[in-house]
Amino acid sequence: MLSEKALKEFMSPSAGEMFGRVVKLLGSDHIMVHCSDGITRVGRIRGKLKRKIWIREGDIVLIAPWDFKSSERCDILWRYTVAQVDQLKNNGQIAPEL
């Protein structure tokens, strides 16, 4: 079972995944995300994360664009804690302005 405690683990992006910042909560498990490639997409919270991890505006998340409509839609795979975001910025994996 996934919970806030499980976020202590660190998940790095694999091929086709990228970082994004939550811009707006749209409801019904959908979130507007500004991605690291400069595109704003509508993200869907995967069932694995739904109701187990709270996602708020301004959080840094790991996303995977869909195979179709990749410039419009994505799946939310993971939410990073503040300490993890600082670590990512220090390692240069994430842009400071994201």
C-alpha positions as CSV (number, residue, x, y, z in Angstrom):
1,M,0.0,0.0,0.0
2,L,1.3,3.4,-0.9
3,S,1.2,6.2,1.6
4,E,3.0,9.4,2.6
5,K,5.7,7.3,4.3
6,A,6.4,5.5,1.0
7,L,7.4,8.9,-0.5
8,K,10.7,8.6,1.4
9,E,11.7,6.4,-1.4
10,F,13.2,8.2,-4.4
11,M,11.9,7.6,-7.9
12,S,13.9,9.0,-10.8
13,P,12.6,9.5,-14.3
14,S,13.1,6.8,-16.9
15,A,12.7,7.1,-20.7
16,G,9.7,9.1,-21.8
17,E,9.1,10.6,-18.3
18,M,9.7,14.1,-17.1
19,F,9.2,16.5,-14.2
20,G,6.3,18.9,-13.8
21,R,4.8,21.4,-11.4
22,V,1.2,21.2,-10.4
23,V,-0.6,24.4,-11.6
24,K,-4.2,23.7,-10.8
25,L,-6.4,21.0,-9.4
26,L,-9.2,20.4,-11.8
27,G,-11.2,17.8,-9.9
28,S,-12.1,14.2,-10.6
29,D,-8.5,13.1,-10.3
30,H,-7.3,15.5,-13.0
31,I,-4.6,18.1,-12.6
32,M,-3.1,20.8,-14.8
33,V,0.7,20.3,-14.9
34,H,3.4,22.6,-16.4
35,C,6.0,20.2,-17.6
36,S,9.8,20.6,-17.9
37,D,9.5,20.7,-21.7
38,G,7.4,23.9,-21.5
39,I,4.1,22.4,-22.3
40,T,1.1,22.6,-20.0
41,R,-0.8,19.2,-19.9
42,V,-3.8,17.8,-18.2
43,G,-2.6,15.0,-16.0
44,R,-4.6,12.1,-14.5
45,I,-3.7,10.7,-11.1
46,R,-3.0,7.0,-11.5
47,G,-5.2,4.6,-9.5
48,K,-2.1,3.6,-7.5
49,L,-1.7,7.1,-6.1
50,K,-5.4,8.1,-5.9
51,R,-6.6,8.7,-2.4
52,K,-3.3,7.6,-0.9
53,I,-1.0,10.6,-1.6
54,W,-2.3,14.1,-1.5
55,I,-1.2,16.3,-4.3
56,R,-1.4,20.1,-3.9
57,E,-0.8,23.1,-6.2
58,G,2.9,23.8,-6.5
59,D,4.1,20.2,-5.9
60,I,6.7,18.7,-8.2
61,V,5.5,15.5,-9.8
62,L,6.8,12.9,-12.2
63,I,4.7,12.6,-15.3
64,A,4.5,10.3,-18.4
65,P,2.9,11.8,-21.5
66,W,0.4,9.6,-23.2
67,D,1.3,7.8,-26.5
68,F,-1.5,9.7,-28.2
69,K,-2.3,13.4,-27.5
70,S,1.1,13.6,-25.9
71,S,1.1,17.4,-26.0
72,E,-2.2,17.5,-24.1
73,R,-2.4,14.6,-21.7
74,C,-0.2,12.8,-19.2
75,D,-0.3,10.4,-16.2
76,I,0.9,11.5,-12.8
77,L,3.4,8.8,-11.6
78,W,4.9,10.3,-8.4
79,R,4.9,13.3,-6.1
80,Y,8.2,14.5,-4.6
81,T,8.7,15.8,-1.1
82,V,10.3,19.2,-0.5
83,A,13.6,17.5,0.5
84,Q,13.6,15.4,-2.6
85,V,13.0,18.5,-4.8
86,D,15.9,20.3,-3.1
87,Q,18.1,17.2,-3.8
88,L,17.0,17.2,-7.5
89,K,17.8,20.9,-7.9
90,N,21.2,20.5,-6.3
91,N,22.0,17.6,-8.6
92,G,21.0,19.6,-11.6
93,Q,18.3,17.1,-12.6
94,I,15.5,19.7,-12.4
95,A,15.6,23.4,-13.4
96,P,15.6,25.8,-10.5
97,E,12.6,27.8,-12.0
98,L,10.4,24.7,-12.2
